[in-house]
């Protein structure tokens, strides 16, 4: 169906989870590394789920150590790609 853009990592992962449940094929999903702003494959990223304004924000990172540092700083947790998809699909955010 072409290229689609979303406003945040949470929205991107939510759309990806929805497409997967609908049986749609997604060739590739990109997100941007939180501290560096470089494009990375969503499936290869590490995620920090951190509380913000009463919700959980999902932040993608190229390096696991960066995700761990952000989670430790914010009282959050580190997630894999699959766990981030499950979390978003469950509406945690």
N, C-alpha and C positions, 0 to 999 in steps of 0.2 A: 504494500500500500504506500510505499515511499517513506521518506524521512519524516519523523515527527519530533518536535521539540517540546520539552516540558520545563516548568518553572523552577523545579527543585529536584534534588535527589529523591526525596520522598515521593513526589509526583511521578518521576520517571520509573522508580521501582514499582509503584502502585499500578501504573499503566502496563508495565511488563508482566506483573503478576496476573493482571486481568486478561491480557492477551494470551498468556500461557493457559489459563483456565478455559479460554474459548477455543483452544487448540490452534491458535495462530502461530505461524513460524516467525521468529524474530532472528534476523541474521546476526545483528550485533547491537549492543547497547553501550553507549559511552557516557561517562560522567567526568567530572573534573575534580582532581585532587584538591582537597580543601586548602592546605597551606600554599601550594605552588601554582594552582590553577591550570595544571597540564591535563590534557585529555588522557583518559585511561579506560580500559575495558571494564565495564561494571562487574563482570564475572570474575575478574582478577583482583578487584579492590578489597581492601579491608574496611570495615565500617565501625564507626563509633556511634552508638545510640546514646544521646545525651539529653537531659531534661532542659527545656527552654520554654518559659512562659506557660507552664502547666502541661506541656505536650512533650513528646519525644521527637527530637530532631535526629535524622540519620545523616551522618557525614561520611563521605567516601575518602579514603586515603590510599595512596600508592604503597606506602610503607606501613607494615604492621606496627612498628615502634611508634609512629606518629599517631595511629589510631589508639594505641594503648595510652599514650601520653594525654591525648584529648579526653579519653574516657576517665582516666585517673583524676585529671584536673576538674572535670565537671561532675564526677560522681556517676558516670555512665558505664556502659559495658561495650566490649568489642564483639562484633558479629562477623560471621562469614557472609558471603553473598547469599547463600541459600537461607540463612537465618534472617538476614535483612529482608529478603523477599517475603518470607513467612510473617515477619513482624508487620510489614506494611499491609500485606493481604488481610491480616487479622484486624487492621484498623488501629494499630498502636502508633499513635503519632499525633 
